[in-house]
Amino acid sequence: MPRSLHHSLIAFALGLVVVGGLASAPANATDAGITWTSETAAENNDWLSVAYGSGLFVAVTYTGTNRVMTSPDGITWTSRTAATNNRWRSVTYGNGLFVAVSDSGEGTINNRVMTSPDGITWTAQTAAANNTWNAVTYGNGVFVAVSTSFPGTINDQVMTSPDGITWTAQTAASNNDWYSVAYGNGLFVAVSLSGAGNRVMTSPDGVTWTSRASAVDNDWRYVTYGGGTFVAVSDTGAGNRVMTSPDGITWSAQTPAADNRWRSVTYGGGLFVAVSDSAQGTISDRVMTSPDGITWTARTAASNNDWYSVTYGNGVFAAVGTSGTSRVMISSAVNSPVLDPSQWTTHYQALPMPESDSCTDISAAENQFAAYGANVTGGWVRAWEPWVNDGSGGWACRRNLVNTGGTNWIIAN
């Protein structure tokens, strides 16, 4: 068979994606959430919540000297000084601002909220009430936080703010222990640990709330929204520790991958991901994933830690926990390219071939990309090539190759 022809590639001819002027092989985003890797937290604190915004992961804790840490990629973390050493329970991002809430404040309301424009420098803000604030979210131009029934009352178990700085108490739908709140499809949805048939409440604006019946009266720890579905997870119940809703109003119980103490759930890259602590289950089911919130698959965590929060940003799931030597784990698309021109090279390979040839009898020698010391098999397709036969054109078997570093080549047709 005639020799192979090699050409430098124009990105669109490969069907590649061009990012920052560099060509890269398309990544399989569904790989994110499946395989997890341990990372070292900035400090071994009890990290309770993590959020992503403006290119930065931000986590908060209720222990330690530095109660905030940040990371641009989920791998390298840096300690930051919180506005006060409160028990910070939840952090979110919205409208260019990180906002965190706490369940303590040295006996005052003056510092149970803190805000930061960059995740690095934090400022204490006055909460609407001296409550145990468990969760905060952002949606429709409003920050909304929820709290438990003690020491608050039904009249101040919710607070709202247009800017994260000035907060107003709002009346909850019922005097429950509200533990998590999310926003999606024009609606705020909160879930609670207590109540009889009313462990969900909804609001279009964070001000007026309506009780909704949960699928079952479990201790609902976290709620999120993604892919047109609200998903809540629980740490109690038998075979029903997940519930879903298309509208936040009508809820259906779902079977989790395991009856673990599920602490958090998020959505990203077309996938729901939930994490649990180590009180139940094993490392092999400490994480579970679902494309729709209904069918769940157990995944192996990076370590058998108490995982308390998970978020998604820039193609990466990042989870934080309260135990273990590595209190962060991340999961990203395993085939994501390294956009570095010193590592990535794209080439086009064509073998002149009669039109009748099926491109299935390529020899081992021809699969060998000798100039680069690599051997990749397959990927050949039939096409008309104008530069075959001295430019007059002819049929050829062709394939597109991408070098991911060293002698590692992959097919990228």
C-alpha positions in Angstrom: 0.0 0.0 0.0 1.3 3.5 -0.7 2.9 5.5 2.0 0.9 7.5 4.5 0.6 11.3 3.9 0.8 13.6 7.0 -0.4 17.1 7.1 -0.7 19.8 9.8 -4.4 20.3 10.6 -6.7 23.2 10.5 -8.9 22.9 13.6 -12.3 22.8 11.8 -11.1 20.1 9.4 -10.7 17.8 12.4 -14.0 18.6 13.9 -12.1 19.8 16.9 -13.1 22.5 19.3 -10.9 25.6 19.3 -10.4 27.2 22.8 -8.2 30.2 23.2 -6.8 29.6 19.7 -5.7 26.0 20.4 -7.2 22.9 19.0 -8.3 20.2 21.5 -10.0 16.9 21.3 -13.7 17.0 22.4 -14.0 15.9 26.0 -16.6 13.5 27.3 -18.3 15.6 30.0 -20.3 12.7 31.2 -17.1 11.2 32.7 -17.3 14.0 35.4 -18.8 12.6 38.6 -17.7 9.1 38.0 -14.1 8.9 39.0 -12.9 10.8 42.0 -9.5 12.0 43.2 -8.4 13.1 46.6 -7.0 16.6 47.0 -5.5 18.4 50.0 -7.6 21.1 51.7 -5.9 24.3 52.8 -6.4 23.2 56.4 -7.9 20.1 58.0 -11.0 22.0 59.1 -14.6 20.7 59.1 -15.6 22.0 55.7 -19.4 22.1 55.4 -20.2 23.9 52.2 -18.6 24.7 48.8 -19.8 26.9 45.9 -18.4 28.0 42.6 -18.5 31.4 41.0 -16.4 33.8 38.9 -13.9 31.1 38.1 -13.3 30.2 41.8 -14.3 27.4 44.2 -15.0 28.7 47.7 -15.5 26.5 50.8 -16.5 27.5 54.3 -16.2 25.8 57.7 -17.2 26.0 61.3 -13.8 25.1 62.8 -10.2 26.2 62.5 -8.3 29.4 62.3 -8.9 30.3 58.7 -12.6 29.4 57.9 -12.6 30.0 54.2 -10.5 28.4 51.5 -10.4 29.0 47.7 -9.3 27.2 44.6 -9.3 28.1 40.9 -9.4 24.4 39.9 -10.5 22.3 42.9 -6.9 21.0 43.2 -4.8 23.8 44.8 -6.5 25.4 47.8 -5.5 28.5 49.7 -6.6 29.6 53.2 -8.5 32.8 53.6 -9.6 34.7 56.7 -13.3 34.8 57.3 -14.9 38.0 58.5 -15.4 36.4 61.9 -14.8 33.0 63.4 -18.4 31.9 63.2 -19.8 28.5 62.4 -20.2 29.1 58.7 -22.6 26.6 57.3 -23.4 27.6 53.7 -22.0 29.6 50.9 -23.4 30.6 47.5 -22.6 32.9 44.6 -24.8 35.3 42.7 -24.7 38.7 41.0 -20.9 39.0 41.4 -20.9 38.2 45.1 -20.1 35.3 47.4 -22.4 35.2 50.4 -22.0 32.9 53.5 -24.3 32.4 56.5 -23.6 30.9 59.9 -25.5 29.4 62.8 -23.6 31.4 65.4 -22.4 34.9 65.9 -21.1 35.4 69.4 -24.6 36.2 70.6 -25.3 38.9 68.1 -26.9 39.3 64.7 -24.3 41.6 63.5 -22.0 39.1 61.9 -24.1 36.0 60.9 -23.6 36.9 57.2 -20.4 37.6 55.4 -19.9 38.7 51.8 -17.0 38.8 49.4 -16.6 40.1 45.8 -13.7 37.7 45.1 -13.8 34.9 47.8 -10.7 36.3 49.3 -11.6 39.4 51.3 -14.7 39.0 53.5 -16.9 41.6 55.3 -19.4 40.9 58.1 -23.0 41.8 57.5 -26.0 42.0 59.8 -28.5 39.2 59.6 -32.2 39.8 59.8 -32.4 37.7 63.0 -30.2 35.9 65.5 -31.1 32.5 64.0 -29.3 29.3 63.1 -28.9 30.0 59.4 -28.4 26.7 57.6 -28.4 27.6 53.9 -28.3 30.4 51.4 -29.0 30.6 47.7 -29.4 33.1 44.9 -32.0 33.5 42.2 -34.1 36.1 40.4 -32.0 38.9 41.8 -32.4 37.9 45.4 -30.4 36.1 48.1 -32.5 33.9 50.2 -31.4 32.2 53.5 -33.4 29.7 55.7 -33.0 28.6 59.3 -34.2 26.1 61.9 -37.1 26.7 64.3 -34.8 27.5 67.2 -34.0 30.1 68.3 -36.0 31.7 65.5 -39.8 31.8 65.0 -42.0 31.3 62.0 -41.9 35.1 61.4 -38.1 35.2 60.8 -37.0 31.7 59.6 -36.4 33.2 56.1 -34.4 36.3 55.2 -33.9 37.9 51.9 -31.5 40.5 50.5 -31.1 42.1 47.1 -27.4 42.7 47.6 -26.2 40.3 50.3 -25.7 43.3 52.7 -29.2 44.4 53.8 -31.4 41.6 55.0 -35.1 41.4 55.7 -36.9 38.8 57.8 -39.7 36.9 56.0 -42.3 34.5 57.3 -41.9 30.8 56.6 -44.8 28.7 55.5 -44.5 26.7 58.7 -42.3 26.6 61.9 -40.1 23.7 60.6 -36.3 23.2 60.8 -35.6 24.5 57.3 -32.2 23.1 56.2 -31.7 23.8 52.5 -33.0 26.2 49.8 -32.5 26.2 46.0 -33.8 28.2 43.0 -34.9 27.0 39.7 -37.5 27.6 36.9 -38.7 30.8 38.6 -39.2 29.3 42.0 -37.4 29.1 45.4 -37.8 25.7 47.1 -36.8 24.9 50.7 -36.7 21.6 52.5 -36.7 20.8 56.2 -35.8 18.2 58.8 -39.2 18.4 60.6 -42.9 18.8 60.0 -45.8 16.6 59.3 -46.6 16.4 55.6 -45.2 19.9 55.0 -41.5 19.5 54.7 -41.3 21.5 51.5 -42.2 25.2 50.9 -42.0 27.2 47.8 -41.9 30.9 46.9 -41.7 32.8 43.6 -39.9 35.7 45.3 -38.5 34.6 48.6 -41.1 36.6 50.5 -44.4 34.7 50.2 -44.1 31.1 51.0 -46.5 28.1 50.5 -46.4 24.7 52.2 -46.0 21.7 50.0 -46.2 18.0 50.8 -42.9 16.1 50.6 -42.9 12.7 49.1 -42.2 11.3 52.5 -41.4 12.8 55.9 -37.7 12.2 55.9 -35.0 14.5 57.2 -34.4 16.4 53.9 -30.9 17.7 54.0 -30.4 19.3 50.6 -32.2 20.4 47.5 -30.9 21.5 44.1 -32.3 22.1 40.6 -31.0 21.0 37.2 -32.2 19.6 33.9 -35.8 20.8 34.6 -36.0 18.9 37.9 -35.8 19.6 41.6 -33.9 16.9 43.5 -33.7 16.6 47.3 -31.7 14.1 49.3 -32.2 12.8 52.9 -30.2 11.0 55.6 -33.2 9.0 56.8 -35.8 6.7 55.3 -35.7 3.2 53.8 -35.3 3.1 50.0 -36.8 6.6 49.6 -33.9 9.0 50.4 -34.4 10.9 47.2 -37.4 12.8 46.0 -37.9 14.7 42.8 -40.3 17.3 41.4 -40.7 18.9 38.0 -42.2 22.0 39.5 -41.3 22.1 43.3 -44.9 21.4 44.2 -45.6 17.8 43.5 -42.9 15.4 44.8 -42.2 11.7 44.1 -40.0 9.4 46.2 -37.0 7.8 44.4 -34.7 5.0 45.4 -31.1 6.0 46.1 -28.1 3.9 45.1 -27.7 3.1 48.8 -29.5 4.1 52.1 -26.6 6.4 53.1 -26.8 9.6 55.0 -26.9 11.8 51.9 -25.7 15.3 52.8 -25.6 17.2 49.5 -26.6 17.1 45.9 -25.7 19.2 42.9 -26.2 19.3 39.1 -23.7 19.9 36.3 -22.7 18.5 32.9 -26.1 16.8 32.6 -25.6 14.8 35.8 -26.9 14.9 39.4 -24.2 14.1 41.9 -24.9 13.4 45.6 -22.4 12.8 48.5 -22.8 11.3 51.9 -21.0 10.9 55.3 -19.4 7.8 56.6 -22.0 6.8 59.2 -23.6 4.4 56.7 -22.4 2.6 53.6 -18.8 2.2 52.4 -16.3 4.0 50.2 -17.8 2.3 47.2 -21.1 4.0 47.5 -20.3 7.3 49.2 -21.1 9.0 46.0 -24.1 8.4 43.7 -25.0 9.9 40.3 -28.1 10.2 38.1 -28.8 11.6 34.7 -32.4 12.4 35.7 -32.7 12.3 39.5 -34.7 9.0 39.3 -32.2 6.3 38.5 -29.1 6.4 40.7 -25.7 4.6 40.4 -23.3 4.2 43.3 -19.8 5.6 42.7 -16.6 5.1 44.7 -15.5 8.1 46.6 -11.8 9.1 46.7 -11.7 8.3 50.4 -14.1 7.1 53.1 -14.6 10.6 54.6 -17.6 12.4 55.8 -18.6 14.3 52.6 -20.9 17.2 53.4 -21.1 19.3 50.3 -20.6 19.1 46.5 -20.8 21.7 43.7 -20.0 22.0 40.0 -18.0 24.5 38.1 -16.0 24.7 34.9 -16.4 21.0 34.2 -15.3 19.9 37.7 -17.3 18.5 40.6 -15.7 19.4 43.9 -16.7 17.9 47.3 -15.6 18.9 50.7 -15.8 17.1 54.0 -15.3 17.1 57.8 -13.0 14.1 58.3 -9.9 12.4 56.8 -6.5 13.6 55.8 -7.6 14.8 52.3 -10.9 16.7 52.8 -11.4 17.6 49.2 -12.2 15.3 46.3 -12.8 16.3 42.7 -14.1 14.6 39.5 -13.7 16.0 36.0 -14.0 14.7 32.4 -11.1 12.2 32.3 -10.5 13.0 28.6 -10.4 16.7 29.0 -7.5 18.1 27.0 -4.6 20.0 28.4 -4.7 23.2 26.3 -0.9 23.6 26.1 0.7 24.0 22.6 3.9 22.4 23.9 2.0 19.2 24.7 -0.7 19.1 22.0 -0.2 18.4 18.3 -2.8 17.6 15.7 -2.1 15.7 12.5 -3.9 14.4 9.5 -3.1 11.0 8.1 -4.2 9.7 4.7 -3.6 6.5 2.8 -4.3 6.5 -1.0 -6.7 3.6 -1.6 -8.9 2.3 -4.4 -12.6 3.4 -4.1 -13.6 -0.2 -3.6 -11.4 -0.6 -0.5 -13.3 -0.7 2.8 -10.5 0.8 4.9 -10.5 -2.3 7.1 -7.3 -4.0 6.0 -4.9 -1.3 7.2 -1.7 -3.1 8.2 0.0 -2.7 11.6 2.9 -0.9 9.9 0.5 1.6 8.4 -1.2 2.1 11.8 2.2 2.9 13.2 2.7 6.7 13.2 6.4 6.1 13.1 7.5 9.8 13.0 6.0 10.1 16.5 6.8 6.7 17.9 3.1 5.9 18.5 0.8 3.1 17.4 -2.9 3.8 17.2 -5.3 1.4 15.6 -8.4 2.2 13.6 -10.3 5.4 13.1 -10.0 5.2 9.3 -12.7 6.6 7.1 -13.1 6.8 3.3 -12.9 10.2 1.7 -11.9 12.0 -1.5 -8.5 13.8 -1.0 -7.5 16.5 -3.5 -3.8 16.2 -2.6 -3.6 12.5 -3.3 -1.8 11.5 -6.6 0.2 14.7 -6.8 -2.8 17.1 -6.3 -5.1 15.6 -8.9 -7.2 14.0 -6.2 -8.1 10.4 -5.4 -9.8 8.1 -2.9 -8.0 7.6 0.4 -8.5 6.2 3.9 -8.0 9.0 6.3 -8.0 9.7 10.1 -7.3 12.6 12.4 -4.8 12.1 15.2 -4.3 14.2 18.3 -1.2 14.0 20.5 -1.9 14.4 24.2 1.7 14.5 25.3 4.8 12.3 24.6 3.9 9.3 22.5 0.2 9.3 23.5 -2.0 9.7 20.4 -5.8 9.4 20.1 -8.2 9.2 17.3 -10.2 12.5 16.9 -12.2 12.2 13.7 
